[in-house]
Amino acid sequence: MTMAYVIALAGKGGTGKTSVAALTVRYLVNNRQGPVLAVDADSNSCLNEALGVHVHTTIGKLREKSLETIRSGGERPGGMNMEQLFDYQVQQSIIESRGVDLMVMGRPEGAGCYCAANNIIRKYTDRLSETYPYVVIDNEAGMEHLSRRTTHKVDLLMIVSDPTAKGIMTGKRISDLVDELQLEVDRKVLIINRVSGQEGDLLKKTAEEKGLSVAGIVPQDEMVFRFDLEGRPLMELPDDAGSVRGLFGILDSLQIP
């Protein structure tokens, strides 16, 4: 059985990670065969907005609904047990769009629910990897998702940094944590995003001196800012936008199968 090629994104907050995730989905939809499964594993993310997809439910909401059914002794359709019911609901929660399907973690309620929702995301991402040629996972900012092992069985981990020394240092810590936890990540690269001047060369040198593999630099793009401001999906950015050309060139160079 052929498994999906899984691309995951990581980085500190404010690096434009979700924008990179959305444009990566666009690249795969445009340049590869078969639908892409996008997984929004960030409770604070808005990957759906960047993709131009309306979210009707989330894994967090489904989990709460299932727990309420258990607590109230509510009726389960078709005599399903709770696991079968939840499997069915998760399948129904996947939002289908042109060339891309989206699964959203959302914001779980109550103590301990983030881990539970993350475990659900991981379970179903693994299961759905058997039916999609490509999976793109937009993880939450920081490194906690790595320690919870949300990011695993990954073919390509793209660590996104902003054009700052702090962003590079966070990228280094993420890379080190992947090694320390012995996560199943075949390849990890750094992308320096939102570079507006000549600082990209210096930051690239700094990153390489720390042992990071720099895949490339994406320029600052005022069109991304304007699209975000107007609530327009990044899937609609023109092909000649700086961010599109920059990231697509990087993805070409990575030779994704």
Secondary structure, DSSP 4 states (H G I P E B T S, - for coil): -PPPEEEEEEB-TTS-HHHHHHHHHHHHHHHSSS-EEEEEE-TT--HHHHHT------HHHHHHHHHHHHHHT---GGG--HHHHHHHHHHHHPEE-SSEEEEE-----STTHHHHHHHHHHHHHHHHTTT-SEEEEEEPSBSHHHHTT-S-SEEEEEEEE-SSHHHHHHHHHHHHHHHHTT--EEEEEEEEEEE-STHHHHHHHHHHHTT--EEEEEE--HHHHHHHHHT--GGGS-TTSHHHHHHHHHHHHHT--
